[in-house]
Amino acid sequence: MKKKRLPKKFFVGLALISLMALVAIFASTLASHEPTTMDLSARYSPPSSDHLFGRDQNGADVFAQVVYGARISLQVAFTVVFISALIGLLIGSLAGYLGGWVDQVVMRFLDMFYAFPGFLLELSLVAVLGPSIQNLIFAMCVTGWTGYARLVRGEILHLKQREYVVGALAIGAKPLRLLTRHIWPNLFGILVVQMTFGMSGTIITESGLSFLGLGAPPTVPTWGSLLNSGRRILMEAPHVSLFPGLAILTLVLGFNLVGDSLRDWLNPRKT
């Protein structure tokens, strides 16, 4: 059987993610101005050789805010997705493997979370706790684990009926060994795909909360806060919203391309 190759769009998406990751890592080197330095006499200045993306309503350098904002978006995305996936893996494994009343309790608990729109619940939590990176991550983790738990639970219900799992159970394999050696390795591919799409969703949510002023503190440059500051003057100074919008588009597109490619590559029924 001919081995499937990764689609070209995977490498395009990986290149976009790598580009934004490098921008975040070397933000202090790339930005010749501090993102918080203000000059009200030059507010809304258009792009120039000294200020590549122009200036915002406070006269701060938009380019510096965009590159430093990449750090915040990637930090929040990776932290939220990792914690959510870990919690979802553990709870979903518990429900799927044990079944019975444990499964029923977990599923009803999940239904309770799904009864509330995720974004509104996150918005409410951040509004109560106050704007900060830690509170933002906490609020997004509160709702983010549910999708992973439902996915893992459904896959384990299917995998634990496989011959190799039944055979391992018949020769006395303990539940922890069954999960770590026989079930979880077969969940890795589908979980990575879900995490990749989760990255793009987290970035959009973080930008949305920051747009509403409920993300990072006002002193921390974020793409969402930049979009909000430029929405009132789109016709006069479109650069304030244009460049952070393009940054969000680039990163979300990169994760979506990678996730879509991995899903097709790992699907044995897709030719």
C-alpha positions in Angstrom: 0.0 0.0 0.0 1.4 3.4 -1.0 2.1 5.6 2.0 0.2 8.8 2.0 2.1 12.1 1.8 1.3 15.1 3.8 -0.6 17.7 1.6 1.2 20.8 0.4 -1.1 23.0 2.5 0.3 21.4 5.6 3.7 22.9 4.9 2.1 26.2 4.0 0.3 26.3 7.3 3.4 25.2 9.1 5.4 28.0 7.5 2.8 30.6 8.6 2.8 29.3 12.2 6.7 29.2 12.2 6.8 32.8 10.9 4.5 34.1 13.6 6.4 32.0 16.2 9.7 33.6 15.1 8.1 37.0 15.2 7.0 36.4 18.8 10.4 35.0 19.9 12.4 37.9 18.3 9.9 40.6 19.0 12.3 42.7 21.0 14.8 42.5 18.2 12.4 43.2 15.4 10.7 46.1 17.0 12.8 49.3 17.0 10.3 51.1 19.3 8.7 50.1 22.6 5.0 49.2 22.2 4.0 51.5 25.1 6.0 54.6 24.1 3.5 57.3 23.2 3.7 60.5 21.2 0.3 62.2 21.0 1.6 64.7 18.4 2.0 61.9 15.9 -1.2 60.0 16.6 -2.7 58.0 13.7 0.4 58.7 11.6 0.4 56.5 8.4 3.0 53.8 7.8 6.6 55.1 7.1 10.1 53.8 7.0 10.5 54.5 10.7 7.1 53.1 11.7 6.3 50.3 9.3 2.7 49.9 10.4 2.1 53.5 11.4 0.9 54.7 14.8 -2.2 54.3 16.9 -4.5 56.8 18.8 -1.8 57.3 21.4 1.0 57.7 18.9 2.5 54.3 19.8 4.1 52.2 17.2 1.6 49.7 15.7 4.4 47.4 14.4 5.8 47.0 17.9 2.4 46.2 19.3 1.7 43.6 16.6 4.9 41.7 17.1 4.6 41.8 20.9 1.0 40.9 20.6 2.0 37.7 18.9 3.6 36.6 22.2 0.4 37.0 24.1 -1.7 35.2 21.5 0.7 32.2 21.2 1.2 32.1 25.0 -2.5 32.0 25.7 -3.2 29.5 22.8 -0.6 27.0 23.8 -1.3 27.2 27.5 -5.1 26.9 27.2 -5.0 24.1 24.6 -2.4 22.1 26.6 -4.3 22.4 29.9 -7.7 21.8 28.2 -6.5 18.7 26.3 -4.9 17.2 29.4 -8.0 17.7 31.5 -10.2 16.5 28.7 -8.0 13.4 28.2 -8.2 12.4 31.8 -11.9 13.0 32.3 -12.9 11.6 28.9 -10.8 8.5 29.6 -12.4 8.0 33.0 -15.9 8.2 31.5 -15.2 6.1 28.4 -13.3 3.3 30.1 -15.3 2.9 33.3 -18.7 3.6 31.7 -21.8 3.0 33.8 -22.8 5.7 36.3 -19.4 7.4 36.0 -20.1 7.9 32.3 -23.6 9.2 33.0 -22.4 11.7 35.6 -19.6 13.0 33.4 -21.9 13.3 30.4 -24.5 15.2 32.3 -21.8 17.5 33.6 -20.7 18.1 30.0 -24.3 18.8 29.0 -24.5 21.5 31.7 -21.5 23.2 30.2 -22.8 22.9 26.6 -26.1 24.6 27.8 -24.2 27.9 28.0 -22.5 29.6 25.0 -18.8 29.1 25.6 -17.8 32.7 24.7 -20.4 34.2 27.0 -19.4 32.1 29.9 -15.7 33.0 29.4 -16.7 36.7 29.1 -18.6 36.5 32.3 -15.8 34.8 34.2 -13.2 37.4 33.0 -15.6 40.2 33.8 -15.9 38.9 37.4 -12.3 38.0 37.9 -10.8 41.1 36.2 -8.7 41.5 33.1 -5.4 39.7 33.3 -3.5 37.0 31.3 -4.0 34.5 34.1 -7.7 35.1 34.5 -8.1 34.9 30.7 -6.4 31.5 30.6 -8.4 30.2 33.5 -11.7 31.3 32.0 -10.9 29.7 28.6 -9.8 26.5 30.3 -13.0 26.2 32.2 -14.9 25.7 29.0 -12.1 24.5 26.7 -11.7 21.0 28.2 -15.3 19.9 27.4 -14.7 19.3 23.7 -11.6 17.1 24.3 -13.4 15.1 27.0 -16.4 14.3 24.7 -14.0 13.4 21.8 -11.8 11.1 24.0 -14.8 9.5 25.6 -16.3 8.6 22.3 -13.1 7.2 20.9 -12.4 5.1 24.0 -15.9 3.6 23.8 -14.9 2.4 20.3 -11.3 1.4 21.0 -11.9 -0.6 24.1 -13.9 -3.1 22.0 -10.9 -3.7 19.7 -9.3 -7.2 19.8 -5.9 -6.0 21.1 -7.5 -4.2 24.1 -9.8 -7.2 24.9 -6.8 -9.6 24.6 -4.7 -7.4 26.9 -7.5 -7.3 29.4 -7.9 -11.1 29.2 -4.3 -11.7 30.2 -4.6 -9.5 33.2 -3.5 -6.0 32.0 -4.3 -3.3 34.6 -6.5 -0.3 33.6 -3.6 2.1 33.7 -1.5 -0.1 31.4 -4.4 -0.5 29.0 -4.9 3.2 28.7 -1.2 4.2 28.5 0.0 1.4 26.2 -3.0 0.4 24.1 -5.6 3.1 24.0 -3.9 6.5 24.4 -1.4 5.9 21.6 -4.3 5.4 19.2 -5.9 8.6 20.4 -2.8 10.7 19.7 -3.5 11.5 16.0 -7.1 12.6 16.5 -6.2 14.5 19.6 -3.5 16.4 17.9 -5.9 17.4 15.1 -8.4 18.6 17.7 -5.7 20.6 19.5 -4.6 22.2 16.2 -8.1 23.5 15.5 -8.3 24.4 19.2 -5.4 26.7 18.7 -7.1 28.8 16.1 -10.3 28.9 18.1 -8.4 30.1 21.2 -6.7 32.8 19.3 -10.0 34.1 18.0 -11.6 34.0 21.4 -8.6 35.7 23.1 -8.8 38.5 20.4 -12.5 38.8 20.9 -12.2 39.2 24.7 -9.4 41.7 24.3 -11.5 43.6 21.7 -14.1 44.0 24.4 -11.5 45.1 26.9 -11.8 41.9 29.0 -8.5 40.2 28.0 -5.1 41.4 28.9 -4.7 44.6 31.0 -4.7 47.8 28.9 -0.9 48.2 29.3 -0.3 44.8 27.5 -0.4 45.1 23.7 -2.8 42.6 22.1 -4.2 42.2 18.7 -7.8 42.4 19.9 -7.2 45.7 21.7 -5.6 47.1 18.6 -8.6 46.1 16.5 -10.9 47.9 19.0 -8.8 51.1 19.1 -8.9 51.3 15.3 -12.6 50.5 14.7 -13.8 54.1 15.1 -11.4 55.5 12.6 -11.3 52.8 9.9 -11.8 55.4 7.1 -9.2 57.9 8.4 -6.5 55.5 9.7 -7.2 51.9 8.5 -3.7 50.7 9.3 -4.5 50.6 13.1 -6.9 47.7 12.6 -5.6 46.3 9.3 -2.2 44.9 10.5 -3.4 43.2 13.7 -6.3 41.8 11.7 -3.8 40.4 9.1 -1.8 38.9 12.0 -4.8 37.1 13.4 -5.7 35.9 9.9 -2.2 34.6 9.3 -2.0 32.6 12.5 -5.5 31.2 12.4 -5.1 30.2 8.8 -1.8 28.5 9.6 -3.4 26.4 12.3 -6.4 25.6 10.3 -4.3 24.4 7.3 -2.2 22.2 9.5 -5.2 20.7 11.3 -7.1 20.1 8.0 -4.0 18.5 6.5 -3.4 16.2 9.4 -7.1 15.2 9.5 -6.9 14.2 5.9 -3.6 12.5 6.3 -4.6 10.5 9.3 -7.9 9.4 7.8 -7.4 5.9 6.3 -10.6 6.0 4.4 -9.7 9.2 2.5 -7.8 8.8 -0.7 
